């Protein structure tokens, strides 16, 4: 039993006790407050929350292709939302992703997309890019050092950390 449900039940018991303990003038007020407490408490505590329903929603997977990446700045540059557009199952959908996912996923990349579909919304879970053996061997041979941040990068055209382009001589 959660603490919220415990408080709710103790409140109902307190109102019940008050009906027998207090006089007639207080009983009317206690009945009104008791009904409100019962209805509001039942709605808040016993109706499943959206967070719980989302957690119980199964993760779906599909073979997908990254179509585009966009960023949207709001609230005077205090909030940046990153979106990646995927094409899968003959449809295109935009998923909001965090900045680390936004920086590591490359346009035109194909792979397995994991997501949840909840109340006509799509929620990104993960994307595993498909790398075949030839590309994997090529990636292991093409390590380059970023001139902006000094990080070592393997096989990508953009730095994984600062998103700088690969030098042409690398």
Order of alpha helices (4+ residues) and beta strands (2+ residues): alpha-alpha-alpha-beta-beta-beta-alpha-beta-beta-alpha-beta-beta
